[in-house]
Amino acid sequence: DWSTQGVQTISLGVTYQIGAVLLAACLGGRNAGALSQIAYVVIGLNLPVFTQGGGIGYIKEPSFGYILGFIAGAWVCGFLAFRVQARVETLAFSCLCGLLTIHTYGVGYLMIFHGINWSVLGAMPLMEAIMKYTISPLPSQLVVVCSVTVVAFALRQLMFY
């Protein structure tokens, strides 16, 4: 009974950080997208704005590679989004390439992390970390990519560019 227990919410298991990265790139292009993410990383290394906190110590978090990937992912997405006339297919392709770039940086950081053997991962094997940070959230991130594609297409049509 919702009147006594309140409205229950269920998490989708996804953060919308990637959506913000890709939307900024699809609307602003490569430079605006990358600069917005550089600002996000700089702010996050000083203030707790990342999903799991922030501060300079966040560099030792296994997910920090994905955050670094936001910069390159935004650049790639923004570059591809403005190569041709905005169509749903081209925006979807640019968003998928941006997502792939983010995950490439993230997995690379996990591999370096595992090679250095920082204790934050604990006893988590590399494949388990890749599963946790890349494979598991991928389906929900693909839904976010689809949403960003539609929103970016609509906004670019409304703004005539």
Secondary structure by P-SEA (a helix, b strand, c coil): ccccccbbbbbccccaaaaaaaaaaacccaaaaaaaaaaaaaaaacccccccccccccccccaaaaaaaaaaaaaaaaaaaacccccaaaaaaaaaaaaaaaaaaaaaaaaaaaaacccccccccaaaaaaaccccaaaaaaaaaaaaaaaaaaaaaaacc
